Amino acid sequence: MKPGQRVYVTNQSLAEHVGGASSVTAWVLQAFAPDLDVSLATPDGEVDFAHIDDMYGTTLALANIGVHQLPVPAWARRAPAHVLKSLRLAASFRDPVLHGSDGGLVFNTANEMGFAGEAVNYVHCPIRHPRMISELFSGPERLARLANNAAFKVVSGFDERKFRQARCLANSKWTASALRRTYAIDAQVVYPPVTSSPAAPKPFADRAVGYVCLGRLAPEKRIHEAIAVVDELRDQGHDVHLHVVGTGGGPYAARIGAAARRRDYVTLHGHLSRGELKVLLDEHKFGLHMMQNEHFGMAVAEMTAAGLLVLAHRSAGPMEILGPASPLLFDDVAGAVAAAVRLMQSVSLQEEMMTGVNRVRAAFSPEAFTLAVREAVGAETN
């Protein structure tokens, strides 16, 4: 970077979206805040940095971070709710500031985008490429996503050539491989920051024999399968319970809410503060993550770092977090039930799996992440 050069960190909406992508944005800002002229570039009119700090463990409210509100045409603000965020972001990405009008560098955390000026793209999944959509989705969902992507590219003025030319970071080896398949890009893997590790975790033996499932209440997260796993475990005579932590809307969220109300052993928490989540994780032994082809798996890493033994689908990012041969991985609901039974009945297996907790804490630490993103923009040489 040039001395005094401004950095614009893009995000769809830190006010409306929670999860791994927002955590990455928060920690990118944290990485640049000490000595760079950094601004959050977002369509949001107001940004509550204190709330972001509470969510992700950053200290942005104490930093001198600017907010550059990206302009959104009136028609985009009137778009239907289910496409509002995507089209709003697409329209705002035409802002000349993001294309080098003031010489600033763009650090884009919103997947694929091509910018006219200097840019770094942090990709969670190359979700705007039709091949990726075909790999991950089928039926009406595939068609809807293809249509949304087509609209996004037109509205944003997406330039694939410029995207290929920019430096690219990927949140996992799986995502890096997907970028090679879709765009023929060699991306550097920079794992997201994991911050859920408590300072003094409760001993594993003192925790409740229960399960925690973190994730948006969306079909691809397969929260209903986590409930099915616990149903089957109870049918087999295991006195276990489930805590679901996540927010969402629409029919699927209503389905999960109804399922939880019918079961006194399933609790749906909705949003929890960072402190509340840490307490919940510290009280339980096990985690469940049912999503297939999870690009990284922030929930898997966070629960593991908090001292839980997490059962996860044998695909994509969780295999990198837990290890490809981990007995905590499964292929389907029946496999998850079998893995859970083996784990609950074997203290020696529990002790063996606990050795991976410190490895996860070190490999996916905020310190490693902030160093990598600073190096990506050449901040370490200034």
N, C-alpha and C positions, 0 to 999 in steps of 0.2 A: 504494500500500500504506500501511497504518497503521504508525506506528513500533512496532517490537517484534512485529509480526504474524509468525506462523510460516508457512513455506512447506513444503508436502509435495509432493515430486516423485515421481510414481508410475512404477513399472516392473514388468514381469512377472517378470523374473529376470535380474539382471546376472551371476549365477553360471552360468546355463544357456544364455544366449542371447548371441551375438556378432553384430556387424553394425552397419548404419547406425542402427537404433533405439536400440541400447545406447550407441553413440557419442553420439547426441543427448542421452540421459539423463545421461551422464557430464559433458558440457559444460554442460548446464543447471545441474547441481550446482556445477560450477566457476564459472559466471556468478554464482550467488547466494552462494557461500561467503564472499567477503570481508567482507560486512557485513549479511547477512540470517540470520535464525534458520531454517536450512534442514535438512530431514530427508528421507532417501530412504524412501518408503513402498513396501514390497515384501513379498510373502509369504515371502521368504527369511529364514531364521533368522540367518544370518551373512553379512556382506558384507566381502569382501577388497578394500579400496580400493587397496592397493598393486598388486594384479593389474589392477584397472581402469585405474590410471594407466599401467601397462605396455602395456595394450591400446590406449589411446586418447590418450595424451600429456597427460593431466591431472595435477594435483598434489593429488588429493583426500585422500591419506593424511596430508598436512600440514595439512589444513583441519579445522575443528571442525564436522563434519557428523554429524547424528544419524541413527539408523536406527529407523524406526517399523515394526515387524513387523506386517503386516496379518493379522488372524485368519483361519484357514482351517478350515472344519468337517472333521471326521474323514472324512466321506463323500467330500469333494473330494480329500483326500489319498490316498484309495484308488482314485480314478478311473483308468481305463486310461491308459497312457503317452501315447497319441496325442492324448488330450483333457485330460491332466492340467494342462498349463500354462494352457490357456484357461479351464477350469472353476475351477481354483484361483484365478486372477485374478478371475473373475466373482464368486465367493463373497466374496473378500476386499474387493471394492469396496463391499460393504454396510457396511463399518466406519464408525461414526458420525463418527470424526475426519475422514474424507474428505467428510463432508456438513455440515461447519461446526460440529460440537459444541464445538470450542474456538476457533472464530473464525479458523482457519487458512485460507490460500489454497491451493488444489490446482493444481499444474502437472502436467497429465496427459500423459504421452508414449505412452500405449497406445491411440491412435486414439479412436474415438467412445465417449464416456461422458458421462452427465448427472449432475451433482452438485448437492446442495441448496444448498451455500454458494457462495462466490466461487471461480471456476475459470477456468483457461486450458487449452484442449486443443491439443496439437501433434499434427497428424494426418499420418501417413505415407501413408495411403491409407484412404478410407472403406470399409473392407473388411467392415463389418458391415451394409451396406445391400444388400438383395437385387438391386437394379439393378446395383451394382458387381460383385457375384458373377457375374451373368449376362454382364456385359461381359468379364470376365477369364477365366472358366472355362467348361468344357463337360463333358458326360457325368457319370460318377460323381464326379469332383472337385467339380463344381458342386453336386450333391446333398449330398455330405458337408459342404461348407462352409455351405450353407444350413441344414442340420440343426444344425451346430455353432453357428451364429449364433443360431438360435432358442433353443438351450439357454443360450447366454451371456446373452441378453437376459432370460430368465426368472430365471436364477440371480442375475444382478447387479442386477436391478430397473431395467434401462435405461429412462431417461425421455428420449425424443427431444426433448420440449419444452425440458427443461433443457439438453440438449446444444446446441440451436439458440440458446439465450439466452446461453451463455457465449462469451467471446472465443475465436476459433479461429485458429490458425496452421497453414499448410500448408508441406510441405517442398519444393514445386515449383509452378510454374504449372499443370502437368498435374493435380496433386492438388487445387489450388484450383478448377480447372474441374470436376473430379469432385465436389467438395463442393457446387458450385452445382447440378449435375445431380441429385444425390441428396437433398440436404437444403435446397437453396435458401439456402445460407450463403455469405456473402462473407468469405473467409479472407484474412489477410495472409500473403504468401509470405515465409518465413524459411528460406533454404537451410541445410542441415546443415553442420557444421564439418568441414573437410578438413584432416588433419594429417600426411599422408604425405610432404610435400615435404622432401627431405634438405637439410641446410645447405649442402653443397657437392656437388651432383649430378655424377655422372660425365658427361663429354661424350658426346653422342649417338653420335658416330662410334666411340667406344671400347666401346660396348655390344654384347652378343651379339645376333645376328639370331634372336631367339626370342620367344615369346609367353607372357604371363602371364594367367591367368583367375582372378579372385577371386569367391568366392560360396559360399553354402551348397550342399551337395550335395543339392539338391531339384529335382524335375522342372521347376518353373517357371523355374529358372535356366538350363536347357538346356545343361548342361556337356557333354553328349554331342555337341552340335552344334559346340562349340569343338574337340573332338577330331576331328570329321569335317572341319572346315576344315583343320586341320593335316595330317590324312591326305591330303587332296586336294592340298595344297601340296607335300607330299613326293612324291606320285605324279607331279606336274608337274616334279619335279626340283629343288625348292627344299630346301636343307639347313636345315630349321627344327625347332624343338622346342617343347614346351609344358609350362609349370608350372601345375598346378591347386592353388589354395590355398583350402581350405574343409573344413568338417566337416559331418557329418550321419549319419543312420541309416536303416535300412529298405532296401527293395529297390533304390531308385534309387542310394543311396550304394554299395551292393554292386556294382551295375552299373558305376558309374564306376571303382571300385577294380579290378574285373576288367579293364576296358578299358585302364587304365593299366598293369597288370601284363603285358598282351600286347604292349605297345609300349615299346621302350627309349628312345623319344624323348618319352614323356609321364611326368611325375613328379607324383605326388599327395602333397602335403605335409601335409595335415591342418591343424592349428592351428600358426601361427607367432607368436612374440612380435612386438611392434611393431618392435624392432630387427632381428630376422631378416627380417621382411617388407621393411623399408627396404633392406636389403642386396640381397635378391632383385630388387626393383623397379629398383634402381640399376644392376643388371647387364644389363638387357634393354631392347630398343628398343620392343617392341610389346605391346599388350594386346588381349584379346578379351572382349567382353561380349555374350552371345547372348540374354539375357532380353528378351521382348517386353513392352511397356507397363510397363517398370521405373518405379516411381513417382518416384524421383529418380535413383538410380544412384551411390551412394557409391563403389562400386568404380571406376566410370568416372572420377569426379572425383579419387579418390586416386591412381590410376595416372597420370592426366594431370599432376597436380601433382608427381608424382615424376619427370616427364620422359619418360614413355612416350607413344607415339602409339597411341591406343586406338580400335579398330574396334568399333562398337556398333550395335545394332538401331535402325532409323529409327522410333522411337516414344517418346512420353512424355518422361521426364526427361533421358535422354542427348541429346536434341535441344536441350535448354536448355543443357546443359553444353558440348557441342561446337559448337553452332550448327546451325540447321535445314537449311542448305545445305552442311554439311561433307561432303567426299568420304570421310570416315571412317565415314559411316553406310551401312548396307546393309539390304536387305529380307528376305533369306533366306541360306541357307548358300552358294549359288552366288554371290550378290552379295558375301558376305563374302570368299570366295576371290578374286573379281575385284578387290575393293578392296585386298586384301592384296598381290596381285601388282603392281598399279599403284603402291602405296606403296613396296614393297621395291625396285622397279626405277627409281624416280624420286627422286634426291637433291633436286632442286628442290622436289618436292612435300613431301618430308620437312621441308625447311627452312621451307616455307610453313606447314605444320601446327604446327611448333614455336613459332610466334609466339603460339599460343593458350595455351601453358603458363602464362605469367605472368598472363594474364587469369583463368584458372581459379583460380590461387593467390590472387588478390586477391578475386574474387567470392565464393569459398566458404571464406574464412578463419575460424578460430575467433574472432578478434577481432570480425569483423562479426556472427557468430552470437551471441556473448555480449552484445554491445551491444543487439541486437534483442530478445532474450528479457528482458533487464533492463527495457527500455522497455515491453515487453508487460505487465509487472506493476507498472509505475510506480516501479521501484526507482531510476531516475535522478533522480526528483524529491524523494527523501527526504534 
